[in-house]
Amino acid sequence: MVSRRSILRAAGLGAAATAGLGLSGALPSSAAAATTASQLSRVDAAFIRRGLVHCAWVPQANDNRWQPSPQRFKDSGFTTPTFYDPPLWDTALLAGLPGYTWAAAKGPAGYHLSPGTPPDLSAPVLSADQRTRADDLITMCFGDEDPYNQQQLDWLVQLTAKLRQEAPRALMHTNQYAGQWNDAQLKNYMAVVKPDLLTFDEYNFSMRSNHVGGSVTGLYNNTARYRWLAMGGNDQTFTSPIAFGQYTMGFCSGDAPSQEGGRYIVSESEQSLVSYVTWALGGKWLNLFRWEKDAHPTSLLVHKDANSTPTVQAQRYATLNQRMKAFSPYLTRLHSKQAFIALGRNPGGYNSQPWLDVFSPSLDPGTRLSAIAAANAGGANDGLPGDVVVGTFRPIPNMSAQESAGLFTDPDTPVFMVVNALAVPNTDKTDEHATGGSLTDTAQNVTLTFDLSDGSVRPDQLRMLNAATNQVTTPALTSLGNGRYSLRKYMGGGTGELFWWQLG
């Protein structure tokens, strides 16, 4: 079996594009939270304990390839080195990262799960070295991009049972490229194996990519699909959601988005968008594929010079990871409730609707949003407004005072993240310093209008997290009369803001 990690495919959405999912952003009304004792699921507990994660595939010392030093890893803001070749361990690197989590892909031994490399089910999942940091293992991905079949399920059931015995805090998952497994296959896998999270990879940007109107529809669709499946939980009753996430881009692509070793360098807005759309739709797991210097002719994060100088894109990931650290205490204590979009425009009219509802105040009345409008402030997209993506949340039910950390004391607190989803390539697609797709080039002034006419909240109860300073602010709203208020926020392309109403 040849994996896309070896020969990366050139297709787009693939089977997902014709899945006919009919996705709606809303949680079914029957999905009421359990009112039992305040106990978190193992998944929610893991992310509250460890925070949002942005892992990074890194070589190991035995690979004889360049790898980031412990200090460079710390400076990057990535949370978790992910090992993906045998022996799925690096003593020296982890010794320099005390207290950090680690992860493994292609578990349990560094190979795909296939008839040619079947797992040894008589052996422990973790090696003796790995067991020394078992409590720090955040995720174990069994295999990677492997085909769906009964043999896979049989292996995964046994491997998962072993992992949960050997590393009770670790989260188990597999990974597919977008559309590799259809909905029926994923749901059956969830019912049989009971994973802790769902993950996928799809790289949306290349020399030939053409996202009309700066609307990265494939990203929206794939993220929305995995969000919906994860919200349903392993039993698809929508009472016990699991987590989900996706891979971020750590390589220069070629003519196709998944072609490693090319010359295409993602723009700043494209680089930011994947993380922000994931967070806005409720994802809590990201993983960079991959932090390499020597594996292919070009590298997105490391120059080929003797000092292995970080690229501009590496510095941008450090900034993104800093923002993630600020969002983390809030987003890890939330469950996704709704997801919708205010469509941008292109020279031919409105952008195509993805697998997200178009904004309507009725989708989540708790946000008090009555209108969303965007005005182009950077000039990209021919000066036309781009998409605005919004995800709404509510606090995880039944958190104890310690678990909530005093952040959301009212279980009905309406929380929402607003993302300026306008993302375009740079004018020179092969220059790391190029412009055209920067945060400034793709900036928008996003105006949010709120209807507070019922008197249930006051305008001074709106809160916003400034992720750059890690400070909570009270935005000043402009009165429009009759209980209506507006807020205009300048947002760089691919970035967003987190808001909530402080009830009580």
C-alpha positions in Angstrom: 0.0 0.0 0.0 1.4 3.4 -1.0 0.4 6.2 1.4 -0.1 9.8 0.3 2.7 10.6 2.8 5.0 8.9 0.3 3.3 9.9 -3.0 1.0 12.7 -2.1 -2.1 12.9 -4.1 -3.1 15.7 -6.4 -6.8 15.5 -5.8 -8.9 18.0 -4.0 -11.9 17.1 -1.8 -12.2 13.7 -3.4 -15.0 11.6 -2.0 -16.0 14.2 0.5 -17.1 16.5 -2.2 -19.8 14.1 -3.3 -20.7 12.8 0.1 -24.0 14.7 0.1 -23.7 15.4 3.8 -26.4 18.0 4.1 -24.5 19.5 7.0 -26.3 21.9 9.2 -24.3 23.8 11.8 -26.8 23.3 14.6 -26.8 20.7 17.3 -30.0 18.6 17.4 -32.4 19.8 20.0 -32.5 16.4 21.5 -28.8 16.6 22.4 -29.3 17.9 26.0 -26.3 17.8 28.3 -26.2 15.1 30.9 -27.1 16.3 34.4 -25.1 13.7 36.2 -22.2 14.5 38.6 -19.6 16.9 37.4 -17.2 14.7 35.6 -15.5 15.5 32.4 -15.0 13.1 29.6 -11.5 11.8 29.2 -11.2 13.9 26.0 -12.4 17.2 27.6 -10.2 16.5 30.7 -7.1 16.0 28.5 -7.5 19.3 26.7 -8.3 21.3 29.8 -5.3 19.8 31.5 -2.9 20.3 28.5 -4.5 23.1 26.5 -5.0 23.4 22.8 -2.2 21.6 21.0 -0.2 22.3 17.8 2.0 19.3 17.4 4.9 19.1 14.8 6.3 16.1 13.0 10.1 16.2 13.7 12.9 13.8 12.7 14.6 11.7 15.4 18.3 11.7 16.1 18.6 8.2 14.6 17.2 9.5 11.3 20.5 11.4 10.7 18.5 14.5 9.6 18.4 18.0 11.0 16.0 18.4 13.9 15.1 21.5 15.9 17.0 21.8 19.2 15.0 21.8 22.4 15.4 25.6 22.6 14.2 26.2 19.1 11.3 24.0 19.8 10.4 26.0 22.9 10.8 29.3 21.0 8.5 28.0 18.2 5.4 27.7 20.4 4.6 24.3 19.1 3.4 22.2 22.0 4.3 18.7 21.1 7.0 16.9 19.1 5.4 14.1 17.0 7.6 11.1 16.1 6.7 9.2 13.0 9.6 6.8 12.3 10.8 3.9 14.4 11.4 3.9 17.3 8.9 6.8 17.8 11.1 8.3 20.5 14.0 10.7 21.0 15.5 10.7 24.4 17.8 13.7 24.0 15.1 16.0 22.5 12.5 15.1 25.2 15.1 15.5 27.9 15.4 19.1 26.8 11.6 19.5 26.9 10.7 18.7 30.5 7.0 19.0 31.1 6.2 19.0 27.4 3.8 16.5 25.8 4.8 14.2 23.0 2.9 12.4 20.3 3.3 9.5 17.8 2.1 9.0 14.3 2.1 5.7 12.6 1.9 3.9 15.9 2.5 1.6 17.5 5.9 1.0 15.8 6.4 3.6 13.2 4.8 1.8 10.2 1.5 1.8 8.4 -1.0 -0.7 9.5 -1.1 -3.1 6.6 -0.7 -6.8 5.8 2.9 -6.1 5.0 3.5 -4.4 8.4 1.0 -5.8 10.8 1.1 -4.7 14.4 2.6 -7.1 17.0 -0.5 -7.5 19.2 1.5 -9.7 21.6 3.8 -6.8 22.5 3.0 -3.7 24.6 2.1 -0.6 22.6 4.7 1.5 24.4 8.4 0.8 24.5 10.3 0.9 27.7 11.6 4.4 26.8 8.2 5.6 25.9 6.8 4.3 29.2 9.1 6.7 31.1 7.0 9.6 29.7 3.7 7.8 29.4 1.8 10.5 31.3 3.1 13.1 28.8 1.8 11.2 25.8 -1.0 13.4 24.5 -2.0 11.5 21.3 -1.2 8.2 19.6 -2.2 7.9 16.0 -2.3 4.2 15.0 -1.1 4.0 11.4 -1.6 6.9 9.0 -3.8 7.3 5.9 -4.5 3.6 6.0 -7.4 2.1 4.1 -10.7 1.2 5.7 -11.3 -2.5 6.2 -12.3 -5.0 8.8 -8.7 -6.0 9.5 -8.0 -2.4 10.4 -10.9 -2.3 12.9 -9.8 -5.5 14.5 -6.3 -4.3 15.0 -7.5 -0.9 16.2 -9.8 -2.3 18.9 -6.9 -4.3 20.4 -4.3 -1.6 20.1 -6.7 1.0 21.7 -7.4 -1.3 24.7 -3.6 -1.7 25.2 -2.9 2.0 24.9 -5.6 3.0 27.5 -4.1 0.5 29.9 -0.5 1.6 29.4 -1.1 5.4 29.1 -4.6 6.2 30.5 -4.3 9.9 29.8 -3.3 9.5 26.1 -5.8 10.1 23.4 -6.2 7.6 20.6 -6.9 8.4 16.9 -6.3 7.5 13.3 -5.8 9.9 10.5 -7.1 10.0 6.9 -6.7 12.4 4.1 -9.9 14.3 3.5 -12.5 12.0 1.9 -10.4 8.9 2.2 -13.1 7.3 4.5 -16.7 8.1 3.8 -19.3 8.9 6.5 -20.6 5.4 6.9 -17.0 4.1 7.3 -16.1 6.8 9.8 -19.3 6.3 11.9 -18.7 2.5 12.0 -15.1 3.0 13.0 -16.2 5.3 15.8 -18.9 2.9 17.0 -16.5 -0.1 17.0 -13.1 1.4 18.1 -14.3 4.4 20.1 -11.5 6.9 19.3 -10.9 10.0 21.3 -10.6 12.3 18.4 -10.9 12.5 14.6 -8.2 14.0 12.4 -7.6 14.5 8.8 -5.1 16.2 6.4 -5.8 18.3 3.4 -3.3 20.9 2.1 -5.2 23.6 0.3 -2.6 25.8 -1.3 -0.3 25.3 -4.3 1.0 26.9 -7.5 -2.3 26.1 -9.3 -4.8 26.6 -6.5 -7.6 29.0 -7.3 -9.8 30.0 -4.4 -12.2 32.4 -6.1 -13.0 35.4 -4.0 -10.3 34.4 -1.5 -12.8 31.7 -0.2 -11.0 28.5 0.7 -14.2 26.3 0.4 -12.4 23.0 0.7 -11.0 24.0 4.1 -14.5 25.0 5.3 -16.1 21.8 4.0 -13.6 19.4 5.4 -13.5 21.1 8.8 -17.3 21.3 9.0 -17.6 17.6 8.1 -15.2 16.4 10.8 -16.8 18.9 13.3 -20.2 17.4 12.7 -19.0 13.8 13.0 -17.1 14.6 16.2 -20.1 16.5 17.7 -22.1 13.3 17.2 -19.7 11.3 19.4 -18.9 7.7 18.9 -22.5 6.7 19.3 -23.8 9.6 17.1 -26.4 10.6 19.7 -24.9 14.1 20.0 -24.7 13.7 23.8 -21.0 12.8 24.2 -18.9 14.7 21.6 -15.3 13.8 20.9 -12.5 16.1 19.7 -11.3 16.7 16.2 -8.5 18.5 14.4 -6.4 18.7 11.3 -2.9 19.0 9.9 -1.2 22.3 9.1 1.2 22.9 6.3 4.9 22.6 7.0 6.3 22.2 3.4 6.5 24.1 0.2 4.1 22.7 -2.3 4.2 22.3 -6.0 1.6 22.3 -8.7 -0.7 20.3 -6.4 -1.5 21.2 -2.8 -0.1 17.9 -1.4 3.1 17.9 -3.5 6.1 18.3 -1.1 9.3 19.8 -2.2 7.9 22.4 -4.6 8.4 26.2 -4.6 5.0 27.4 -3.5 5.2 29.4 -0.2 1.9 30.0 1.6 1.0 33.6 2.2 0.5 35.0 5.7 -3.3 34.9 5.4 -3.4 31.4 4.1 -1.0 30.2 6.8 -3.2 31.8 9.5 -6.6 30.7 8.1 -6.2 26.9 8.8 -5.7 27.4 12.5 -8.4 30.0 13.0 -11.0 28.1 11.1 -10.2 25.0 13.1 -10.5 26.9 16.4 -13.7 28.7 15.4 -15.4 25.4 14.4 -14.4 23.8 17.7 -11.2 21.9 16.8 -8.6 21.5 19.5 -5.8 19.6 17.8 -3.4 20.8 15.1 -0.3 19.0 13.8 2.3 20.4 11.5 3.4 18.2 8.6 6.4 18.5 8.9 9.3 20.4 10.4 12.1 19.2 8.2 15.2 20.6 6.5 16.7 17.7 4.6 13.7 15.5 3.7 13.0 17.3 0.4 14.4 20.0 -1.9 12.6 22.9 -0.2 11.5 23.5 3.4 8.9 26.0 4.6 10.3 26.5 8.1 14.1 26.2 7.7 16.6 27.7 5.4 19.2 25.4 3.8 22.1 27.5 5.2 24.6 26.2 7.7 22.8 27.8 10.6 19.4 26.4 9.6 18.0 29.9 9.9 14.2 30.0 10.6 12.1 31.3 7.7 9.5 34.1 7.9 6.9 31.3 7.9 8.5 29.7 11.0 8.3 33.1 12.8 4.6 33.4 11.7 3.9 30.0 13.2 5.5 31.2 16.4 3.1 34.1 16.5 0.1 31.8 15.7 1.1 29.5 18.5 1.3 32.4 20.9 -2.2 33.4 20.0 -3.3 29.8 20.5 -1.8 29.9 24.0 -4.0 32.9 24.8 -7.1 31.3 23.4 -6.4 27.9 25.0 -7.9 28.4 28.5 -11.1 29.5 27.0 -11.6 27.3 24.0 -10.7 24.1 25.9 -13.6 24.7 28.2 -16.1 25.0 25.4 -18.2 22.8 23.1 -19.1 23.9 19.6 -22.7 24.8 19.2 -23.1 26.5 15.8 -21.1 27.4 12.7 -22.0 29.7 9.9 -20.7 32.1 7.3 -21.4 35.5 5.9 -20.5 35.1 2.3 -18.0 37.4 0.6 -17.9 38.4 -3.0 -15.9 37.9 -6.2 -16.2 39.7 -9.5 -19.0 37.3 -10.5 -21.1 37.8 -7.5 -21.3 36.1 -4.1 -18.9 33.3 -3.2 -20.2 29.8 -3.3 -21.9 28.5 -0.2 -19.8 25.8 1.5 -21.1 23.1 4.0 -21.9 25.9 6.4 -25.2 27.7 7.0 -25.4 31.3 5.7 -25.7 33.6 8.7 -29.1 34.2 10.2 -29.9 35.6 13.6 -32.0 32.5 14.4 -29.0 30.2 14.1 -27.8 31.1 17.6 -30.0 33.8 19.2 -27.8 33.7 22.3 -25.1 35.6 20.5 -27.5 38.5 20.0 -26.0 38.9 16.5 -28.5 40.4 14.1 -26.1 41.3 11.2 -22.6 40.7 10.0 -20.9 42.8 7.4 -17.4 43.1 6.0 -15.6 45.9 4.3 -12.4 45.3 2.5 -9.6 47.3 4.2 -6.5 45.9 2.5 -7.2 45.8 -1.2 -6.9 42.1 -1.9 -9.7 40.4 -3.8 -10.1 43.4 -6.1 -11.2 45.4 -3.0 -14.3 43.2 -2.6 -15.4 41.9 0.8 -14.3 38.4 1.7 -16.0 35.6 3.8 -16.5 35.9 7.5 -16.8 32.6 9.4 -18.3 32.4 12.8 -18.3 29.6 15.3 -20.4 29.7 18.5 -19.9 27.8 21.7 -21.3 27.0 25.2 -19.3 26.0 28.3 -18.7 22.2 28.7 -21.6 21.0 30.9 -21.1 20.0 34.5 -17.6 21.5 35.0 -16.6 21.8 38.6 -15.4 25.2 39.9 -11.8 24.0 39.6 -12.4 22.7 36.1 -14.0 25.9 34.9 -11.2 28.0 36.5 -13.7 30.8 37.0 -13.8 31.6 33.2 -17.4 30.7 32.4 -19.4 30.6 35.7 -22.7 30.6 33.9 -23.3 27.4 31.9 -25.3 29.3 29.3 -22.6 31.8 28.5 -22.8 32.5 24.8 -19.3 32.5 23.2 -18.5 33.2 19.6 -15.3 33.4 17.5 -15.4 35.6 14.4 -12.9 35.0 11.6 -12.0 37.2 8.7 -11.6 34.3 6.2 -10.3 36.3 3.3 -7.1 34.5 2.2 -5.2 35.0 -1.1 -1.7 34.0 -2.3 1.2 36.4 -2.5 1.9 38.1 -5.8 5.2 36.2 -6.0 4.3 32.7 -4.9 7.9 31.6 -4.4 9.3 34.4 -2.3 9.0 34.0 1.5 9.1 37.9 1.9 6.5 38.5 -0.8 3.3 40.5 -0.2 -0.2 40.5 -1.7 -1.6 37.9 0.7 -0.4 39.4 4.0 -2.6 40.0 7.0 -2.7 43.7 6.0 -3.4 43.0 2.3 -6.4 40.9 3.2 -7.6 42.9 6.2 -11.3 43.6 6.6 -13.4 45.9 8.9 -16.0 43.4 10.2 -19.1 45.1 11.6 -21.1 43.1 14.1 -24.6 44.3 14.9 -26.3 43.2 18.1 -30.0 43.2 19.1 -30.2 43.9 22.8 -33.8 45.1 22.7 -35.1 42.4 25.0 -33.0 43.8 27.9 -31.5 40.4 28.8 -28.0 41.7 28.5 -26.4 45.2 28.6 -23.9 46.5 26.0 -21.2 46.7 28.7 -21.5 42.9 29.3 -19.7 42.0 26.0 -16.2 40.7 26.5 -13.4 40.2 24.0 -10.1 38.4 24.4 -7.2 40.3 22.9 -5.0 37.3 22.0 -2.0 39.5 21.3 -1.9 40.8 24.8 -3.8 38.0 26.6 -6.1 40.6 28.1 -9.9 40.5 28.3 -11.5 43.8 27.3 -14.9 45.3 27.2 -15.4 46.6 23.7 -17.3 49.9 23.3 -20.4 49.4 21.3 -22.0 52.1 19.2 -25.8 52.7 19.8 -28.0 52.5 16.8 -31.2 53.1 18.7 -34.1 50.8 19.6 -31.8 48.5 21.6 -29.5 47.8 18.6 -25.7 48.3 18.9 -22.7 47.7 16.6 -19.0 47.0 16.9 -16.5 47.4 14.1 -13.3 45.3 14.3 -10.3 45.5 12.1 -9.1 41.9 11.4 -6.2 40.7 9.3 -7.0 38.0 6.8 -7.1 34.5 8.2 -7.4 35.8 11.8 -10.2 36.3 14.3 -11.4 37.4 17.6 -13.1 35.6 20.5 -16.2 37.2 22.2 -18.7 36.3 24.9 -21.5 37.8 26.9 -20.7 38.0 30.6 -24.0 36.9 32.0 -25.2 37.7 35.5 
